[in-house]
Amino acid sequence: MSMGFIVGPIMVFLIFVAPLWLILHYRSKRNVGQGLSGEDQEKLQALVSRAEQMQDRIVTLERILDAEAPQWRQRP
């Protein structure tokens, strides 16, 4: 009698849950292995471009500050 209570849930798990779990697991593994999508690559390239622009602006700002206030780097 107690064996029926154990066998039933195990059978449901093995027939329905385990195959679905394996399918979803390997599908997600395949998607992760493919890398960035085209849209993600475009966004990343736009972010790189903006970061380079910001770096240029920071360098320019530091040059201006060095010329106008040479001691600005030593201030706490």
N, CA and C atoms as an extended XYZ file, in Angstrom:
228
Properties=species:S:1:pos:R:3:atomname:S:1:resname:S:1:resid:I:1 pbc="F F F"
N         0.817       -1.191        0.000 N   MET     1
C         0.000        0.000        0.000 CA  MET     1
C         0.866        1.262        0.000 C   MET     1
N         1.906        1.288        0.808 N   SER     2
C         2.779        2.451        0.832 CA  SER     2
C         3.593        2.544       -0.452 C   SER     2
N         3.807        1.426       -1.130 N   MET     3
C         4.555        1.427       -2.375 CA  MET     3
C         3.800        2.196       -3.467 C   MET     3
N         2.482        2.169       -3.454 N   GLY     4
C         1.664        2.887       -4.436 CA  GLY     4
C         1.792        4.387       -4.310 C   GLY     4
N         1.972        4.861       -3.104 N   PHE     5
C         2.131        6.301       -2.888 CA  PHE     5
C         3.478        6.801       -3.389 C   PHE     5
N         4.446        5.944       -3.463 N   ILE     6
C         5.774        6.330       -3.932 CA  ILE     6
C         5.889        6.152       -5.447 C   ILE     6
N         5.342        5.080       -5.953 N   VAL     7
C         5.470        4.762       -7.376 CA  VAL     7
C         4.719        5.776       -8.231 C   VAL     7
N         3.557        6.202       -7.800 N   GLY     8
C         2.747        7.157       -8.581 CA  GLY     8
C         3.475        8.464       -8.859 C   GLY     8
N         3.940        9.165       -7.840 N   PRO     9
C         4.673       10.414       -8.098 CA  PRO     9
C         5.969       10.212       -8.881 C   PRO     9
N         6.647        9.086       -8.638 N   ILE    10
C         7.878        8.827       -9.393 CA  ILE    10
C         7.566        8.638      -10.872 C   ILE    10
N         6.502        7.940      -11.182 N   MET    11
C         6.124        7.734      -12.581 CA  MET    11
C         5.736        9.052      -13.248 C   MET    11
N         4.982        9.883      -12.546 N   VAL    12
C         4.606       11.196      -13.092 CA  VAL    12
C         5.852       12.023      -13.350 C   VAL    12
N         6.776       11.984      -12.412 N   PHE    13
C         8.018       12.735      -12.580 CA  PHE    13
C         8.797       12.236      -13.793 C   PHE    13
N         8.963       10.939      -13.914 N   LEU    14
C         9.755       10.373      -15.004 CA  LEU    14
C         9.094       10.548      -16.365 C   LEU    14
N         7.771       10.541      -16.414 N   ILE    15
C         7.073       10.646      -17.699 CA  ILE    15
C         6.912       12.097      -18.151 C   ILE    15
N         6.611       13.008      -17.237 N   PHE    16
C         6.301       14.384      -17.617 CA  PHE    16
C         7.386       15.396      -17.242 C   PHE    16
N         7.800       15.392      -16.017 N   VAL    17
C         8.685       16.453      -15.527 CA  VAL    17
C        10.109       16.301      -16.044 C   VAL    17
N        10.694       15.123      -15.924 N   ALA    18
C        12.092       14.927      -16.305 CA  ALA    18
C        12.355       15.228      -17.787 C   ALA    18
N        11.549       14.731      -18.731 N   PRO    19
C        11.820       15.072      -20.142 CA  PRO    19
C        11.700       16.567      -20.429 C   PRO    19
N        10.681       17.189      -19.870 N   LEU    20
C        10.522       18.626      -20.076 CA  LEU    20
C        11.701       19.389      -19.488 C   LEU    20
N        12.124       18.989      -18.323 N   TRP    21
C        13.260       19.610      -17.657 CA  TRP    21
C        14.521       19.482      -18.523 C   TRP    21
N        14.777       18.304      -19.058 N   LEU    22
C        15.952       18.097      -19.902 CA  LEU    22
C        15.884       18.917      -21.191 C   LEU    22
N        14.730       18.956      -21.814 N   ILE    23
C        14.571       19.731      -23.051 CA  ILE    23
C        14.844       21.202      -22.793 C   ILE    23
N        14.240       21.752      -21.763 N   LEU    24
C        14.441       23.178      -21.466 CA  LEU    24
C        15.881       23.464      -21.058 C   LEU    24
N        16.498       22.550      -20.328 N   HIS    25
C        17.882       22.745      -19.908 CA  HIS    25
C        18.818       22.825      -21.108 C   HIS    25
N        18.717       21.878      -22.016 N   TYR    26
C        19.623       21.869      -23.157 CA  TYR    26
C        19.292       22.967      -24.166 C   TYR    26
N        18.060       23.392      -24.235 N   ARG    27
C        17.715       24.529      -25.092 CA  ARG    27
C        18.368       25.800      -24.578 C   ARG    27
N        18.337       26.004      -23.265 N   SER    28
C        18.971       27.198      -22.699 CA  SER    28
C        20.485       27.125      -22.846 C   SER    28
N        21.078       25.942      -22.722 N   LYS    29
C        22.524       25.786      -22.931 CA  LYS    29
C        22.903       26.154      -24.367 C   LYS    29
N        22.090       25.750      -25.330 N   ARG    30
C        22.373       26.052      -26.731 CA  ARG    30
C        22.277       27.556      -26.985 C   ARG    30
N        21.284       28.214      -26.392 N   ASN    31
C        21.124       29.650      -26.580 CA  ASN    31
C        22.281       30.421      -25.974 C   ASN    31
N        22.787       29.988      -24.850 N   VAL    32
C        23.912       30.661      -24.207 CA  VAL    32
C        25.169       30.494      -25.048 C   VAL    32
N        25.343       29.350      -25.655 N   GLY    33
C        26.530       29.071      -26.445 CA  GLY    33
C        26.596       29.828      -27.758 C   GLY    33
N        25.500       30.388      -28.215 N   GLN    34
C        25.477       31.069      -29.505 CA  GLN    34
C        26.098       32.456      -29.449 C   GLN    34
N        26.240       33.043      -28.295 N   GLY    35
C        26.839       34.367      -28.189 CA  GLY    35
C        25.807       35.471      -28.299 C   GLY    35
N        26.286       36.650      -28.646 N   LEU    36
C        25.415       37.819      -28.730 CA  LEU    36
C        24.617       37.814      -30.030 C   LEU    36
N        23.396       38.305      -29.937 N   SER    37
C        22.585       38.453      -31.143 CA  SER    37
C        23.033       39.703      -31.897 C   SER    37
N        22.525       39.880      -33.088 N   GLY    38
C        22.886       41.054      -33.887 CA  GLY    38
C        22.500       42.348      -33.206 C   GLY    38
N        21.325       42.358      -32.601 N   GLU    39
C        20.856       43.561      -31.897 CA  GLU    39
C        21.749       43.866      -30.695 C   GLU    39
N        22.141       42.830      -29.967 N   ASP    40
C        23.020       43.025      -28.819 CA  ASP    40
C        24.392       43.541      -29.256 C   ASP    40
N        24.885       43.061      -30.381 N   GLN    41
C        26.171       43.531      -30.894 CA  GLN    41
C        26.100       45.002      -31.284 C   GLN    41
N        24.981       45.409      -31.885 N   GLU    42
C        24.798       46.819      -32.244 CA  GLU    42
C        24.764       47.698      -31.004 C   GLU    42
N        24.058       47.256      -29.975 N   LYS    43
C        23.998       48.016      -28.730 CA  LYS    43
C        25.377       48.121      -28.098 C   LYS    43
N        26.109       47.021      -28.107 N   LEU    44
C        27.449       47.027      -27.543 CA  LEU    44
C        28.364       47.972      -28.309 C   LEU    44
N        28.268       47.970      -29.619 N   GLN    45
C        29.083       48.869      -30.428 CA  GLN    45
C        28.722       50.323      -30.159 C   GLN    45
N        27.440       50.610      -29.977 N   ALA    46
C        27.024       51.978      -29.656 CA  ALA    46
C        27.574       52.398      -28.297 C   ALA    46
N        27.566       51.496      -27.337 N   LEU    47
C        28.118       51.811      -26.020 CA  LEU    47
C        29.623       52.043      -26.090 C   LEU    47
N        30.326       51.254      -26.895 N   VAL    48
C        31.763       51.447      -27.060 CA  VAL    48
C        32.036       52.817      -27.672 C   VAL    48
N        31.260       53.177      -28.665 N   SER    49
C        31.424       54.476      -29.314 CA  SER    49
C        31.203       55.620      -28.331 C   SER    49
N        30.152       55.514      -27.521 N   ARG    50
C        29.878       56.564      -26.529 CA  ARG    50
C        30.967       56.631      -25.477 C   ARG    50
N        31.505       55.479      -25.079 N   ALA    51
C        32.584       55.464      -24.089 CA  ALA    51
C        33.835       56.141      -24.648 C   ALA    51
N        34.127       55.915      -25.925 N   GLU    52
C        35.280       56.564      -26.542 CA  GLU    52
C        35.080       58.077      -26.617 C   GLU    52
N        33.862       58.515      -26.931 N   GLN    53
C        33.571       59.946      -26.958 CA  GLN    53
C        33.740       60.560      -25.573 C   GLN    53
N        33.252       59.870      -24.563 N   MET    54
C        33.388       60.374      -23.197 CA  MET    54
C        34.860       60.443      -22.784 C   MET    54
N        35.648       59.455      -23.184 N   GLN    55
C        37.074       59.466      -22.865 CA  GLN    55
C        37.749       60.675      -23.505 C   GLN    55
N        37.409       60.969      -24.760 N   ASP    56
C        37.968       62.141      -25.431 CA  ASP    56
C        37.579       63.423      -24.695 C   ASP    56
N        36.344       63.503      -24.247 N   ARG    57
C        35.887       64.693      -23.518 CA  ARG    57
C        36.610       64.837      -22.188 C   ARG    57
N        36.855       63.728      -21.512 N   ILE    58
C        37.563       63.780      -20.226 CA  ILE    58
C        38.989       64.254      -20.432 C   ILE    58
N        39.650       63.745      -21.471 N   VAL    59
C        41.021       64.173      -21.761 CA  VAL    59
C        41.049       65.668      -22.046 C   VAL    59
N        40.105       66.157      -22.820 N   THR    60
C        40.028       67.579      -23.132 CA  THR    60
C        39.790       68.405      -21.870 C   THR    60
N        38.876       67.953      -21.039 N   LEU    61
C        38.592       68.654      -19.786 CA  LEU    61
C        39.818       68.688      -18.881 C   LEU    61
N        40.564       67.591      -18.795 N   GLU    62
C        41.765       67.569      -17.972 CA  GLU    62
C        42.824       68.523      -18.515 C   GLU    62
N        42.942       68.625      -19.831 N   ARG    63
C        43.887       69.585      -20.412 CA  ARG    63
C        43.497       71.008      -20.060 C   ARG    63
N        42.218       71.304      -20.141 N   ILE    64
C        41.747       72.651      -19.797 CA  ILE    64
C        42.022       72.946      -18.328 C   ILE    64
N        41.723       72.009      -17.457 N   LEU    65
C        41.965       72.202      -16.027 CA  LEU    65
C        43.455       72.329      -15.720 C   LEU    65
N        44.295       71.554      -16.403 N   ASP    66
C        45.741       71.672      -16.200 CA  ASP    66
C        46.236       73.057      -16.584 C   ASP    66
N        45.666       73.635      -17.649 N   ALA    67
C        46.091       74.959      -18.096 CA  ALA    67
C        45.579       76.057      -17.174 C   ALA    67
N        44.356       75.942      -16.690 N   GLU    68
C        43.759       77.020      -15.902 CA  GLU    68
C        43.992       76.874      -14.404 C   GLU    68
N        44.056       75.667      -13.902 N   ALA    69
C        44.255       75.440      -12.463 CA  ALA    69
C        45.212       74.265      -12.297 C   ALA    69
N        46.523       74.527      -12.376 N   PRO    70
C        47.502       73.441      -12.369 CA  PRO    70
C        47.482       72.585      -11.088 C   PRO    70
N        46.985       73.086      -10.004 N   GLN    71
C        46.992       72.342       -8.725 CA  GLN    71
C        45.716       71.543       -8.496 C   GLN    71
N        44.870       71.408       -9.475 N   TRP    72
C        43.573       70.759       -9.246 CA  TRP    72
C        43.707       69.269       -8.909 C   TRP    72
N        44.771       68.630       -9.366 N   ARG    73
C        44.948       67.196       -9.079 CA  ARG    73
C        45.368       66.932       -7.638 C   ARG    73
N        45.998       67.881       -6.977 N   GLN    74
C        46.452       67.681       -5.625 CA  GLN    74
C        45.372       67.943       -4.580 C   GLN    74
N        44.278       68.528       -4.960 N   ARG    75
C        43.207       68.820       -4.001 CA  ARG    75
C        42.532       67.516       -3.572 C   ARG    75
N        42.171       67.431       -2.261 N   PRO    76
C        41.521       66.218       -1.772 CA  PRO    76
C        40.073       66.089       -2.223 C   PRO    76
